[in-house]
Amino acid sequence: MRYYVAELEREGFLTVLVSAPPDVADVVRGISHPDAAMFVVDVMMPPGGLYRDDVTQSGLYTGICVARDLRERYPNTPIILLSQAPFGEVQESAKRSSKRNPNFLFLRKIDTLPHELAFIVRSYFESGRFKRSVWKKLWGAVTLRPSFGGVGLDLKQLK
């Protein structure tokens, strides 16, 4: 996360990196940083005392739990959830959260360089919403249909 934070700061954003479980708990409970304009949350982090180990799969899902609790406390504050988790179920859970809320965006770290995150954040503050590039919309809509022997587009994904 430090590279993402450094790039956001280089672009002029005031950032606060909160990584220790007790500090994360204070943010989730609204004790610290209640005036944050946006939250960028890493999916994998130690659960600390805030969440049970079995709920977070020993830290694999902690960020999803944090994002859910932040959404409850700050319903209008945008949240970006970043993940390098190779596990499909972690990514699918994050994507479902992203689709349910327009102020929520899931990004894979492997697909999002620090300067791209800074661009996404800046674009959000300029337009008031997360924008997906046309290419990413098209790529996300491609579905393989091996039983029909071809590639198709899921038109619902293009919205």
C-alpha positions in Angstrom: 0.0 0.0 0.0 2.9 2.4 0.6 3.5 2.9 -3.1 -0.2 3.8 -3.6 -0.1 6.2 -0.7 3.1 7.8 -2.0 1.6 8.3 -5.4 -1.6 9.8 -4.0 0.5 12.2 -1.9 2.7 13.0 -4.9 -0.5 14.0 -6.8 -1.5 16.3 -3.9 -3.9 14.2 -1.9 -3.7 14.3 1.9 -3.5 10.7 3.0 -3.4 8.9 6.3 -2.1 5.3 6.2 -3.8 3.2 8.9 -2.4 -0.3 9.0 -2.3 -1.4 12.7 -5.4 -3.3 13.8 -6.2 -1.0 16.7 -6.0 2.0 14.5 -8.2 0.4 11.9 -10.7 -0.3 14.7 -10.7 3.4 15.6 -11.5 4.4 12.0 -14.3 1.8 11.7 -15.8 2.9 15.0 -15.7 6.6 13.9 -13.2 7.6 16.6 -10.5 8.7 14.2 -10.7 10.2 10.7 -14.5 10.7 10.7 -14.1 13.4 8.0 -12.3 11.2 5.5 -13.3 12.1 1.9 -12.6 8.5 0.7 -11.3 5.2 2.0 -8.9 3.0 0.2 -8.9 -0.4 1.9 -6.6 -3.4 1.3 -8.4 -6.7 1.3 -5.7 -8.7 3.1 -4.8 -7.4 6.5 -4.5 -8.8 10.0 -7.9 -9.0 11.7 -6.5 -7.9 15.1 -9.1 -7.8 17.8 -11.7 -6.2 15.6 -12.8 -9.3 13.7 -12.7 -13.0 14.5 -10.1 -15.0 12.7 -12.6 -17.5 11.4 -14.7 -14.7 9.8 -11.8 -13.1 8.0 -10.1 -16.4 7.1 -7.0 -15.4 9.1 -6.9 -12.0 7.4 -7.8 -12.9 3.8 -11.2 -11.1 4.1 -10.5 -8.5 6.7 -10.6 -5.6 4.3 -14.0 -6.8 3.0 -15.3 -6.7 6.6 -13.7 -3.3 7.2 -15.3 -1.9 4.0 -18.7 -3.3 5.0 -18.4 -1.6 8.4 -17.2 1.6 6.9 -20.1 1.6 4.5 -22.5 1.2 7.4 -21.0 4.1 9.3 -20.3 6.3 6.3 -22.9 5.5 3.7 -22.0 8.3 1.3 -18.2 8.1 1.5 -16.6 6.4 -1.5 -14.6 3.2 -0.8 -11.9 1.7 -3.0 -11.1 -1.9 -2.2 -7.7 -3.1 -3.4 -6.7 -6.7 -3.6 -3.8 -8.9 -4.6 -5.6 -12.0 -3.3 -5.4 -14.7 -5.9 -8.5 -16.4 -4.5 -11.5 -16.1 -6.7 -14.0 -16.1 -3.8 -12.3 -13.0 -2.3 -12.5 -11.2 -5.6 -16.1 -12.3 -6.2 -17.1 -11.1 -2.8 -15.5 -7.7 -3.4 -17.0 -7.4 -6.8 -20.5 -8.1 -5.5 -20.1 -5.3 -2.9 -18.9 -3.0 -5.7 -21.9 -3.7 -7.9 -24.4 -3.0 -5.1 -23.0 0.4 -4.4 -22.0 3.1 -6.9 -19.6 4.7 -4.3 -17.7 1.4 -4.0 -15.0 0.2 -6.4 -13.0 -3.0 -6.4 -9.6 -3.0 -8.1 -7.0 -5.7 -8.4 -3.5 -4.5 -7.6 -2.0 -6.5 -10.5 -4.2 -4.4 -12.8 -3.9 -1.1 -11.1 -0.6 0.7 -10.8 -0.2 3.5 -8.2 -0.5 6.3 -10.9 -3.7 4.6 -12.1 -5.2 4.7 -8.6 -4.4 8.4 -8.4 -6.1 9.0 -11.7 -9.2 7.1 -10.5 -9.3 9.0 -7.3 -8.9 12.4 -9.0 -11.6 11.4 -11.6 -14.0 10.5 -8.8 -13.5 13.9 -7.1 -14.0 15.7 -10.4 -17.1 13.8 -11.5 -18.6 12.5 -8.3 -18.6 8.9 -9.5 -16.2 6.1 -10.4 -15.6 5.8 -14.1 -14.6 2.6 -15.8 -12.8 2.9 -19.0 -14.6 1.6 -22.2 -11.9 -1.0 -22.6 -12.4 -2.4 -19.0 -16.2 -2.4 -19.6 -15.7 -4.4 -22.8 -13.2 -6.7 -21.2 -15.4 -7.3 -18.2 -18.3 -8.2 -20.5 -16.4 -10.9 -22.5 -17.7 -14.3 -21.6 -16.4 -17.6 -22.9 -19.0 -20.0 -24.0 -17.1 -23.2 -24.7 -20.3 -25.2 -25.2 -21.3 -22.9 -28.1 -17.7 -22.6 -29.4 -17.4 -18.9 -29.2 -17.0 -15.7 -27.3 -19.9 -13.5 -26.4 -20.6 -10.2 -24.7 -22.7 -9.9 -21.5 -24.6 -6.8 -22.3 -25.6 -6.3 -18.6 -21.9 -5.8 -17.9 -21.7 -2.9 -20.3 -23.9 -0.6 -18.2 
